[in-house]
Amino acid sequence: MLGVSGQFMRKLHAENTIPEPKDVRGGRRHYTAQEIWDARQVLEKSSRKKGRYLPGRSGDEKLQVWQLMNFKGGSSKSTTSVHLAHYFALRGYRVLAVDLDPQGSLTSMCGISPEIEFDGLTVYDAIRYDDPVSMAEVVVPTYFPGLSIAPARLLLSEFETESAVHSNPDQPFFTRIRNALAEVENDFDIVLMDSPPQLGFLTIAGMAAASSLVVPLTPSMLDVSSTAQFLELAGAYMGVIEEAGAKLQYDNFKFLITRDEPTDVPSQQLTSFMRALFQDRVMSATALKSTAISDATMLKQSIYEVVRSEMTRGTYDRAKGSMDAVGREVEVMIHQAWGRK
């Protein structure tokens, strides 16, 4: 995770450069995610190469806002969002997850239960038309070091109704999320937005705030035809809001194959067809359909949180390798957007 050898870590401990982890068993040091995060802060200060341990943006590199969107339910938007969030947080980036789905699936996976916790502020409070609060008041740190969330609850669906009534040339609905994110821009490197399974005001406002778009879809004919309709409708809406003054420029627009089954011949044929049709619009990496990921999701966890020894190791390794590959490919695109080699 840190890109250093065990010998180097032992040297750091011997010199008291970083504190001993709390969990030492049988002569082995076991680090928590927080201890790794704290070690990154210390090592970055003494490193000759800036960005080696904290690879987030610097200088004039712009905030990366990635939106995951599709109006087909079950395309793994929330699952992919939380895995990307955990991947980047473990890599040392400052990550903000923004839940734009009133169902609050991403919120739940980040440790907040929207069905029982009603006392906190949500995304709705930052983007509502009547007396909105600062986005900084909405964002809360999660139990996962480096990851914060702007949570959602069912009340967020009110934004759809209010936008139909209150959106006007002076305060158009498509600027609400972009303006809210601008208030916390300096606190994060990457923003990941999980959209609702519909093409409403929330999704379109997210599109107007995003710097890149990812459309997760499963390799089935129903999903492909549904996504085709989604893109046709989204294109029409984008044309309308561009005429209204929105600037929709994306560094990346990608399809991500999710629930991929390498041994399923029909789905692989469809995947090959999509790659031939959309070419480099389809990400090289795919998110595997895996019992390891399904079991983790049932517990509101990502593959990065479950204990490897509690699963079949081969299944775990394939699942984690799959999500690592998706994260690495997105990371490369982010670095390209920042102008890094």
MOLIN-V552774 format. One record per run of one state. SS is the DSSP state (@ for helix, = for strand, . for the rest). FROM is the first residue (numbers start at 1). TO is the last residue. If there is no record, write none. Layout:
ss = <SS SS>
from = <FROM FROM>
to = <TO TO>
This chain:
ss = <. @ . = . = . @ . = . @ . = . @ . @ . @ . = . = . @ . = . = . @ . @ . = . @ . = . @ . = . = . @ = . = . @ . @ . @ .>
from = <1 6 15 23 26 28 31 33 47 64 69 77 91 95 100 105 110 123 128 135 139 140 142 147 151 154 167 168 169 171 172 173 183 185 188 190 195 201 210 212 219 221 244 252 259 260 261 265 282 283 288 289 291 299 308 311 313 338>
to = <5 14 22 25 27 30 32 46 63 68 76 90 94 99 104 109 122 127 134 138 139 141 146 150 153 166 167 168 170 171 172 182 184 187 189 194 200 209 211 218 220 243 251 258 259 260 264 281 282 287 288 290 298 307 310 312 337 341>
